Amino acid sequence: MKQLIGAGISFGIIGAILTELGGAYGILTWVCFVAMLSYCCTEGGKRGLMINMATNLVGVMEGGLILLLGRLIPLHYSAGIAAFLVVIIMCTQANFKLLSFIPGTFAGCASLFGANNDWKNVVIALIIGNVAAVIGQVSGNMIGAALEKKLQPEMNSQNLNQ
């Protein structure tokens, strides 16, 4: 329970900072949140960061490929055909360890679509969000551990008095 409180405090502070910075500097805050969410669905740590960052960024590239192919295929349902073909790639790339987190790929792709193909700002926000998620996890664990230690002596002294 204390770890969840620690995570809530940590990610709450980071979310507040990102929200304010987004407004002041034009950072796509919602994309930062998407990156943090997808990081939190991994195992975390260095490996989680590497896999999430890689899949988020590859997802942006694959989203761009869908948009490009949708314009180049000379058929009536070209966008749907492009999405079909690229989504097959998005799923099968999971055979490579670094690209094994399929939800991270879809998160990057969807972020590109949601930001109207503004790939530069999406990439910046995904990187910021991934780094913020690591900071949130580490600081949340530290806060949670501190809360556990603070409550532990009280419980021990209560147990001794009974």
KAMODA-V376242 format. One record per helix or strand. SS is the DSSP state (~ for helix, > for strand). FROM is the first residue (numbers start at 0). TO is the last residue. If there is no record, write none. Layout:
SS_FROM_TO + SS_FROM_TO
//
This chain:
~_1_24 + ~_28_39 + ~_44_71 + ~_77_94 + ~_96_98 + ~_101_113 + ~_118_160
//
